[in-house]
Amino acid sequence: MTQISHLPLDPGEAAKLQQTATRLERLLEASDKFVGPSSDPPVAGSRFDRARKADLGEPYDFGYLLLFAGEDHLRTLLTVIKSGYLPGFSLYSLLRVAGEAIVRCRHLLDPAITETERFARGLNERLDNLVEQRKAKPDAEGLKHYADRLSHLEGRALANGITPIGGPPATSIKGFGAVQPSIFDLFDTYFVAGSTTCRYLGAFIHIKPWVVIRRERAQPTSDPRVANVPTDINVHLFTDVVDGMLDVHDACVGYWLGLAGYPPEVWREAKKTPAQAGP
């Protein structure tokens, strides 16, 4: 990739940013080549294949959407980095949205759960979507759509041995098999820094001074009541957050390929550069 050499960074910052950007680019390239083809169709007899044939494939559809959405934001982030301009706030906003997609995807693609449990998690994604849709359209038509679709989900759950949480009536259902974990819970489960990462990134989205203004860098002015505070990005912290997110995303793609019937070495080889792969 293009060397990030024209940024006003010290050598350590430039090297760390280059390393993270190279890894991000390689993961995106490998995912582009392998994720779609691996599931169209999945290997015969794989968990993905069996779930689809049993009409339990919805969690995989959601998983693919979340993979695509997460990578869309990560790809935008990479484009900005390669441009040589590092904005102080908006890269973190991209990371928060990418992170939400990635942890929800990781929850759906968990290889340790049964396909019935996975289907229940997919139903919870649909339930959460319906709740948000109802909030955006709270009129009579929107409420009828909500009630009708939730009754449909309840029927799908019961037909597959999944217990609705809450209800009756269907409109009081809070989850299927379990209540959907909050986004903070998912960050806690899948990120080393837990929900702190989620709150930190969210603070940039909402422009909270505790993250966007670093008081330790305050510079005095001629007015003793006023200080100038730089808002440029903390490169080492930023790359640490990106690297942690890529760890989870990397796992998601590996699980996707595994559920589609491919051995782990397929994804390991896909991520190698031509030099690493050898002749």
MOZI-V51439 format. One record per pair of residues at least 12 apart in sequence whose C-alpha atoms are under 10 Angstrom apart, sorted by the first residue. I is the first residue (numbers start at 1). J is the second residue. If there is no record, write none. Layout:
# MOZI-V51439
((I;J) (I;J))
This chain:
# MOZI-V51439
((1;18) (1;21) (1;22) (1;25) (1;26) (1;82) (2;18) (2;21) (2;22) (2;82) (2;83) (2;84) (3;15) (3;18) (3;21) (3;22) (3;82) (3;84) (4;17) (4;18) (4;21) (4;81) (4;82) (4;83) (4;84) (4;85) (5;18) (5;82) (5;84) (6;83) (6;84) (6;85) (7;81) (7;83) (7;84) (7;85) (7;86) (8;84) (8;85) (8;86) (9;235) (12;235) (12;236) (13;234) (13;235) (13;236) (13;239) (14;235) (14;236) (16;235) (16;236) (16;239) (16;240) (17;81) (17;235) (17;236) (17;238) (17;239) (17;240) (17;242) (18;81) (18;82) (18;239) (19;239) (19;243) (20;78) (20;238) (20;239) (20;240) (20;242) (20;243) (20;246) (21;77) (21;78) (21;79) (21;81) (21;82) (21;239) (21;242) (21;243) (22;78) (23;243) (23;246) (23;271) (23;273) (24;71) (24;74) (24;75) (24;77) (24;78) (24;242) (24;243) (24;246) (24;250) (25;74) (25;75) (25;78) (25;79) (26;270) (26;271) (26;272) (26;273) (27;71) (27;246) (27;249) (27;250) (27;253) (27;267) (27;270) (27;271) (27;272) (28;71) (28;72) (28;74) (28;75) (28;78) (28;249) (28;250) (28;271) (29;75) (29;270) (29;271) (30;253) (30;267) (30;268) (30;269) (30;270) (30;271) (30;272) (30;273) (31;67) (31;68) (31;71) (31;250) (31;253) (31;254) (31;267) (31;270) (31;271) (32;68) (32;71) (33;270) (34;253) (34;257) (34;266) (34;267) (34;270) (35;64) (35;67) (35;68) (35;253) (35;254) (35;256) (35;257) (35;260) (35;267) (36;64) (36;68) (36;257) (37;257) (38;256) (38;257) (38;258) (38;259) (38;260) (38;261) (38;262) (39;60) (39;64) (39;256) (39;257) (39;259) (39;260) (39;261) (40;260) (41;260) (42;257) (42;258) (42;259) (42;260) (42;261) (42;262) (43;257) (43;258) (43;259) (43;260) (43;261) (43;262) (44;260) (44;261) (45;260) (45;261) (46;258) (46;259) (46;260) (46;261) (46;262) (47;111) (47;114) (47;115) (47;258) (47;259) (47;260) (47;261) (48;60) (48;115) (48;256) (48;257) (48;258) (48;259) (48;260) (48;261) (49;259) (49;260) (49;261) (50;115) (50;260) (51;115) (51;116) (51;118) (51;119) (51;259) (54;115) (55;119) (56;115) (56;116) (56;118) (56;119) (56;120) (56;122) (56;156) (56;160) (57;115) (57;118) (57;119) (57;122) (58;118) (58;119) (58;120) (58;121) (58;122) (58;123) (58;125) (58;126) (59;105) (59;107) (59;108) (59;109) (59;115) (59;117) (59;118) (59;119) (59;120) (59;121) (59;122) (59;123) (59;124) (59;125) (59;126) (60;105) (60;108) (60;109) (60;118) (60;119) (60;122) (60;256) (60;259) (60;260) (61;122) (62;104) (62;105) (62;108) (62;109) (62;122) (62;125) (62;126) (63;101) (63;102) (63;104) (63;105) (63;106) (63;107) (63;108) (63;109) (63;122) (63;252) (63;253) (63;256) (64;105) (64;109) (64;253) (64;256) (65;101) (65;105) (66;98) (66;100) (66;101) (66;102) (66;103) (66;104) (66;105) (66;106) (66;108) (67;98) (67;101) (67;102) (67;103) (67;104) (67;105) (67;106) (67;249) (67;252) (67;253) (67;256) (68;98) (68;101) (68;102) (68;105) (69;97) (69;98) (69;99) (69;100) (69;101) (69;102) (70;94) (70;95) (70;96) (70;97) (70;98) (70;99) (70;100) (70;101) (70;102) (70;103) (70;105) (70;249) (71;98) (71;99) (71;101) (71;102) (71;249) (72;94) (72;98) (73;91) (73;93) (73;94) (73;95) (73;96) (73;97) (73;98) (73;99) (73;101) (74;91) (74;94) (74;95) (74;97) (74;98) (74;99) (74;242) (74;245) (74;246) (75;94) (75;98) (76;91) (76;94) (77;90) (77;91) (77;92) (77;93) (77;94) (77;95) (77;98) (77;242) (78;91) (86;232) (86;233) (86;234) (86;235) (87;231) (87;232) (87;233) (88;204) (88;212) (88;230) (88;231) (88;232) (88;233) (88;234) (88;235) (89;201) (89;203) (89;204) (89;205) (89;207) (89;211) (89;212) (89;231) (89;232) (89;233) (90;204) (90;205) (90;233) (91;201) (91;204) (91;205) (91;233) (91;238) (92;200) (92;201) (92;202) (92;203) (92;204) (92;205) (92;233) (92;238) (92;241) (92;242) (93;201) (93;202) (93;203) (93;204) (93;205) (93;206) (93;207) (94;201) (94;204) (94;205) (95;197) (95;198) (95;201) (95;202) (95;205) (95;238) (95;241) (95;242) (95;245) (96;197) (96;198) (96;199) (96;200) (96;201) (96;202) (96;203) (96;204) (96;205) (96;245) (97;198) (97;201) (97;202) (97;205) (98;245) (98;249) (99;183) (99;186) (99;187) (99;191) (99;197) (99;198) (99;201) (99;241) (99;242) (99;244) (99;245) (99;246) (99;248) (99;249) (100;183) (100;184) (100;186) (100;187) (100;198) (101;183) (101;249) (102;186) (102;187) (102;190) (102;245) (102;246) (102;248) (102;249) (102;250) (102;251) (102;252) (103;183) (103;184) (103;185) (103;186) (103;187) (103;188) (103;189) (103;190) (103;191) (103;245) (103;248) (103;249) (103;252) (104;121) (104;125) (104;181) (104;182) (104;183) (104;186) (104;187) (104;190) (104;252) (105;248) (105;249) (105;252) (105;253) (105;256) (106;186) (106;189) (106;190) (106;248) (106;249) (106;250) (106;251) (106;252) (106;253) (106;255) (106;256) (107;121) (107;122) (107;181) (107;186) (107;189) (107;190) (107;252) (108;120) (108;121) (108;122) (108;125) (108;252) (108;256) (109;121) (109;251) (109;252) (109;253) (109;254) (109;255) (109;256) (109;258) (109;259) (110;251) (110;252) (110;255) (110;256) (110;259) (111;252) (111;255) (111;256) (111;258) (111;259) (116;157) (116;160) (116;161) (116;162) (116;177) (117;160) (117;161) (117;162) (117;176) (117;177) (117;178) (119;156) (119;157) (119;160) (119;162) (119;176) (119;177) (120;153) (120;156) (120;157) (120;160) (120;161) (120;162) (120;163) (120;164) (120;175) (120;176) (120;177) (120;178) (120;179) (120;180) (121;175) (121;176) (121;177) (121;178) (121;179) (121;180) (121;181) (122;176) (122;180) (123;150) (123;153) (123;154) (123;156) (123;157) (123;162) (123;175) (123;176) (123;177) (123;180) (124;153) (124;164) (124;174) (124;175) (124;176) (124;177) (124;178) (124;179) (124;180) (124;181) (125;175) (125;176) (125;180) (126;149) (126;150) (126;153) (126;175) (127;146) (127;149) (127;150) (127;153) (127;154) (127;173) (127;174) (127;175) (127;176) (127;180) (128;174) (128;175) (128;180) (130;142) (130;143) (130;145) (130;146) (130;147) (130;149) (130;150) (131;143) (131;146) (131;150) (131;171) (131;174) (132;146) (133;145) (133;146) (134;146) (134;147) (143;171) (146;170) (146;171) (147;169) (147;170) (147;171) (147;172) (148;170) (148;171) (149;170) (149;171) (150;169) (150;170) (150;171) (150;172) (150;173) (151;169) (151;170) (151;171) (151;173) (152;170) (153;170) (153;176) (154;167) (154;170) (154;171) (154;173) (154;175) (154;176) (155;170) (157;176) (157;177) (158;176) (161;177) (162;176) (162;177) (162;178) (163;175) (163;176) (163;177) (163;178) (164;176) (164;177) (164;178) (164;179) (165;177) (165;178) (165;179) (166;179) (183;195) (183;198) (184;196) (184;197) (184;198) (184;199) (185;198) (186;198) (187;199) (190;244) (190;245) (190;247) (190;248) (191;241) (191;244) (191;245) (191;247) (191;248) (192;244) (192;245) (192;247) (192;248) (193;241) (193;244) (197;241) (197;244) (197;245) (200;212) (201;241) (211;231) (212;229) (212;230) (212;231) (212;232) (212;233) (213;228) (213;229) (213;230) (213;231) (213;232) (214;229) (214;230) (214;231) (214;232) (214;234) (215;227) (215;228) (215;229) (215;230) (216;229) (216;230) (217;229) (217;230) (217;231) (218;230) (250;267) (250;268) (250;271) (251;267) (253;267) (254;266) (254;267) (254;268) (255;267))
